Each structure stands twice: as C-alpha cells, then as structure tokens.
Amino acid sequence: MRLAIQAICDRGLLRDRNEDALSVNGLFLRDDAVELTVEIPEEGFFYLLVSDGMGGHEKGEEASRFALEEMEEQFSFHHIRPESFEDDVREAARYINFKLNRAAAEDGQQRPMGCTLTGVIWHYGRTWLVNAGDSRTYRFRDGLLRQLTTDETERGITGDPDASKLLLNCLGGGAEGRLAVDDLEGKLLEGDLLLVCSDGLCDMVSDEEIEAALADGATASDLLRLACEAGGTDNVSIILARVI
C-alpha cells in the first residue's frame, strides 16, 4: 500500500499559541506543513496521528507533544508487538496518561494538562484506528465522507445546543485515559482518502461542507482555509492521506 500524504498544523486566527500537533510516522509538525508519498512496510509500522492539547488547561502544547513523541518511542523500540497490538497500544496510552497526570500533579496545575489522540496505524500488515477524545478520523470514498471515530463528548447539562461541549475522555487532564482501538482490516481500498483532524476543523466546517470540498479535490490547505474563513477560533491540524 502507498499513501500520498498532505499534513498541516496551524495556530488558527485567534489563539495565542498552538496546542495542536501531528505526527507522520515520527515526523512531528506544529506550525508547519509537509507533502510526501510513502510505501507502507509489511514488516514494520507507519502511522498518522493528531493530538490536540486541551484548550484552557495548563501546558496543553506540552501534552500533545509528549503524547506523540512517546508513541514514536513505543513503536521505535518495539514495545508494541504484532501479536498483542491492541493490548500493547492501550498500555502505551495508559503510560502517557499516567505520565501526564503525574507531571501535572508535581507542577501543582489547577487544570491538569491533557490531550486528545486519533489516527491510523499500519502495523506488520494490519491496519488499526485509535482514538481518545474528540479529534476525528474520517474516510472519504466515492464522494461520501464517513466519520470512523466516535466523539467522546457531551453538551452542557442546560440542553442549550450552543453550550460548550464537555470532553469525556482524553490522555492526561486528570482522566482515566481510555484508548479505543478498532481493526480497519478490509475497510480501506485503493482510492480511499483518510482525513485525520483536530476539532479546529470539524467544529468550524460541517461534515457536509468537508465532503463537498473533498469531492471538488480540496487539499489540506484548502480545508484549513475553510476553517479560517469560518472564524478560525481554534488551532487546526489536518492530515489527508490517499491510498494509491
């Protein structure tokens, strides 16, 4: 399998700093962009991950960086094994969660640093979807956009549809830090387009608008522009990866 990848991580229009980050198999991006074509190894690993540091919490940018760098280390040192992938990658997430919560406690943080994590991992011939929080992974096929992940959020108890959403799960942030792991075997075909993004895109641009844009051949930069035209109130991370 080969992938044609576009990735971009941007501060947006209103935030003072960028707490988002993304990783293309260990290539860390923040306030940067990249395009590349890769061959997925059968005997090895490759991953596309987005992490969104929790807005309003202390050191969100450190949380997202740590999560991605720790995942790189776990894969590079073969702590995640083919025969026990699901257990091992969940254990890696629990370790990230523990380290973030401990660091927050040692720093005396009132709002402990934390982050989301989502994306796709190819590991020794198998394909996996991982998710914690409300960043999203989509598949675009034959003109239709399908969200593969489930948002772990709820609205405020007032019932007001405009109320701020509450994040029910993340890594760090004083949470338990559960990582959902799903088998994508047979669910990706040649021509499919994967979209991995932070909520800085999908909170600003509706699925219908993203679907229409991708149908017209939108690039990652085009999607970023749509988010900024809609207000750009949050950091925006976008990975587009077409199976070729």
C-alpha positions as CSV (number, residue, x, y, z in Angstrom):
1,M,0.0,0.0,0.0
2,R,1.2,3.5,-0.9
3,L,-0.1,6.8,0.6
4,A,0.0,10.3,-0.9
5,I,0.0,12.5,2.3
6,Q,-0.6,16.2,2.9
7,A,-0.3,17.4,6.5
8,I,-0.7,20.8,8.0
9,C,-0.8,22.1,11.6
10,D,-1.8,25.8,12.1
11,R,-2.4,28.1,15.0
12,G,-5.6,29.4,13.5
13,L,-6.7,33.1,13.7
14,L,-7.5,33.7,17.4
15,R,-5.3,31.5,19.7
16,D,-2.1,32.9,21.1
17,R,-0.3,29.6,20.8
18,N,-0.7,26.3,19.0
19,E,-1.5,23.4,21.3
20,D,-2.2,21.0,18.4
21,A,0.4,18.7,17.0
22,L,0.6,15.9,14.5
23,S,3.0,13.1,13.6
24,V,3.6,11.4,10.2
25,N,5.4,8.3,11.4
26,G,7.6,10.3,13.8
27,L,7.8,13.5,11.7
28,F,6.5,16.0,14.3
29,L,4.6,19.0,12.9
30,R,3.4,22.1,14.7
31,D,3.0,25.4,12.8
32,D,4.3,23.6,9.7
33,A,3.2,21.6,6.7
34,V,4.5,18.7,4.6
35,E,3.6,16.6,1.5
36,L,5.1,13.2,0.8
37,T,4.4,9.8,-0.7
38,V,5.3,6.7,1.2
39,E,5.2,2.9,0.9
40,I,3.7,1.2,3.9
41,P,6.1,-1.6,5.0
42,E,4.7,-5.1,5.5
43,E,7.3,-5.8,8.1
44,G,7.2,-2.7,10.2
45,F,4.9,0.2,11.1
46,F,3.6,3.5,9.9
47,Y,1.2,5.9,11.5
48,L,-0.7,9.1,11.1
49,L,-1.7,10.7,14.4
50,V,-3.2,14.0,15.5
51,S,-3.1,15.3,19.1
52,D,-5.0,18.3,20.4
53,G,-3.8,19.8,23.7
54,M,-6.7,20.7,25.9
55,G,-7.6,24.4,25.5
56,G,-7.7,26.3,28.7
57,H,-5.6,23.7,30.6
58,E,-2.1,24.3,31.5
59,K,0.7,23.2,29.1
60,G,-1.6,21.7,26.5
61,E,1.1,22.1,23.9
62,E,3.5,20.0,26.1
63,A,0.8,17.3,26.5
64,S,0.3,16.9,22.7
65,R,4.0,16.9,22.0
66,F,4.7,14.3,24.8
67,A,1.9,12.0,23.6
68,L,3.2,11.9,20.0
69,E,6.8,11.6,21.0
70,E,6.0,8.8,23.4
71,M,4.1,6.9,20.7
72,E,7.1,7.2,18.4
73,E,9.3,5.8,21.1
74,Q,6.9,2.9,21.8
75,F,6.9,1.9,18.2
76,S,10.6,2.5,17.6
77,F,11.7,0.3,20.5
78,H,9.2,-2.4,19.5
79,H,7.2,-2.2,22.8
80,I,4.1,-2.6,20.6
81,R,4.2,-6.1,19.2
82,P,2.2,-7.6,16.3
83,E,0.9,-10.5,18.3
84,S,-0.5,-8.2,21.1
85,F,-1.1,-4.9,19.3
86,E,-4.3,-3.9,20.9
87,D,-3.1,-4.6,24.5
88,D,0.2,-3.0,23.9
89,V,-1.0,0.2,22.3
90,R,-3.6,0.6,25.0
91,E,-0.8,0.1,27.6
92,A,1.2,2.8,25.8
93,A,-1.8,5.2,26.1
94,R,-2.1,4.3,29.8
95,Y,1.5,5.2,30.3
96,I,1.1,8.5,28.5
97,N,-1.9,9.2,30.7
98,F,0.0,8.3,33.9
99,K,3.0,10.5,33.0
100,L,0.9,13.5,32.1
101,N,-1.2,13.3,35.2
102,R,1.8,12.8,37.4
103,A,3.6,15.8,35.8
104,A,0.6,17.9,36.3
105,A,0.4,16.9,40.0
106,E,4.1,17.7,40.5
107,D,3.6,21.1,38.9
108,G,0.6,21.8,41.0
109,Q,-1.6,22.5,38.0
110,Q,-5.1,23.6,38.7
111,R,-6.3,22.3,35.4
112,P,-4.1,19.3,34.6
113,M,-2.6,19.2,31.1
114,G,-4.1,16.7,28.7
115,C,-4.7,16.0,25.0
116,T,-6.7,14.0,22.5
117,L,-5.2,11.4,20.2
118,T,-6.6,10.0,17.0
119,G,-5.4,8.4,13.8
120,V,-4.5,5.3,11.8
121,I,-1.6,2.9,12.4
122,W,-0.3,0.3,10.0
123,H,1.5,-2.4,11.9
124,Y,3.0,-5.6,10.3
125,G,0.4,-5.9,7.6
126,R,-2.6,-4.8,9.7
127,T,-4.4,-1.5,9.9
128,W,-5.8,0.0,13.1
129,L,-7.8,3.0,14.1
130,V,-7.1,4.6,17.5
131,N,-8.9,7.4,19.3
132,A,-9.2,9.1,22.7
133,G,-11.3,12.3,22.8
134,D,-12.9,14.4,20.1
135,S,-10.4,14.8,17.4
136,R,-11.6,12.8,14.4
137,T,-10.6,10.3,11.7
138,Y,-12.8,10.1,8.6
139,R,-12.8,8.1,5.4
140,F,-13.8,9.7,2.1
141,R,-14.9,7.2,-0.6
142,D,-17.0,7.6,-3.8
143,G,-18.0,11.2,-2.8
144,L,-19.2,10.2,0.7
145,L,-17.5,11.2,3.9
146,R,-17.8,8.8,6.9
147,Q,-16.6,9.5,10.4
148,L,-14.7,6.4,11.7
149,T,-14.2,7.6,15.2
150,T,-16.8,8.5,17.9
151,D,-16.6,11.8,19.7
152,E,-16.2,11.3,23.4
153,T,-18.1,14.5,24.4
154,E,-21.4,15.7,25.7
155,R,-23.1,19.1,25.7
156,G,-23.7,21.1,28.8
157,I,-26.4,20.0,31.1
158,T,-28.6,23.0,30.2
159,G,-29.6,21.4,27.0
160,D,-28.6,24.5,25.1
161,P,-27.3,23.3,21.7
162,D,-24.8,26.2,21.7
163,A,-23.4,25.2,25.1
164,S,-19.8,24.3,25.3
165,K,-19.1,20.6,24.8
166,L,-17.6,18.6,27.7
167,L,-14.7,16.3,26.9
168,L,-15.4,12.9,28.5
169,N,-12.1,11.2,27.7
170,C,-8.5,12.3,27.0
171,L,-4.9,11.4,27.8
172,G,-3.9,13.3,30.9
173,G,-6.2,16.0,32.1
174,G,-6.9,14.1,35.4
175,A,-8.8,11.5,33.3
176,E,-8.6,7.7,33.1
177,G,-7.3,7.9,29.6
178,R,-9.0,5.1,27.6
179,L,-7.8,4.5,24.1
180,A,-10.3,3.0,21.7
181,V,-8.7,0.6,19.2
182,D,-10.5,-0.8,16.1
183,D,-9.5,-3.1,13.4
184,L,-9.7,-1.5,9.9
185,E,-8.8,-4.6,8.1
186,G,-10.6,-4.7,4.7
187,K,-12.1,-1.2,5.3
188,L,-9.6,0.8,3.3
189,L,-9.4,0.4,-0.5
190,E,-7.4,1.9,-3.3
191,G,-8.6,5.4,-3.9
192,D,-9.9,6.0,-0.4
193,L,-8.9,9.3,1.3
194,L,-8.3,9.4,5.0
195,L,-8.8,12.6,6.9
196,V,-7.3,12.9,10.4
197,C,-8.0,16.2,12.1
198,S,-8.4,18.2,15.3
199,D,-11.7,19.8,16.2
200,G,-10.4,23.1,14.9
201,L,-11.5,21.9,11.5
202,C,-14.7,19.9,12.2
203,D,-16.1,22.4,14.8
204,M,-15.8,25.2,12.2
205,V,-16.7,23.3,9.0
206,S,-19.6,20.9,8.8
207,D,-19.2,17.3,7.6
208,E,-21.3,18.3,4.6
209,E,-19.0,21.1,3.7
210,I,-15.9,19.0,4.1
211,E,-17.5,16.3,1.9
212,A,-18.3,18.8,-0.8
213,A,-14.8,20.3,-0.6
214,L,-13.1,16.9,-0.9
215,A,-15.4,16.0,-3.8
216,D,-14.1,19.1,-5.6
217,G,-10.5,18.0,-4.9
218,A,-9.7,20.1,-1.8
219,T,-6.2,19.9,-0.4
220,A,-5.3,20.1,3.3
221,S,-4.5,23.8,2.8
222,D,-8.0,24.3,1.3
223,L,-9.6,22.7,4.3
224,L,-7.5,25.0,6.6
225,R,-8.7,28.0,4.6
226,L,-12.3,26.9,5.1
227,A,-11.8,26.7,8.8
228,C,-10.2,30.1,8.9
229,E,-13.0,31.6,6.8
230,A,-15.5,30.2,9.3
231,G,-13.7,32.1,12.1
232,G,-10.5,30.1,12.8
233,T,-11.2,30.2,16.5
234,D,-9.1,27.1,17.4
235,N,-5.8,25.5,16.3
236,V,-6.2,23.4,13.2
237,S,-4.5,20.1,12.4
238,I,-5.2,18.2,9.2
239,I,-3.8,15.1,7.6
240,L,-5.1,13.9,4.2
241,A,-3.8,10.5,3.1
242,R,-4.9,9.0,-0.2
243,V,-4.5,5.2,-0.7
244,I,-2.8,4.9,-4.1
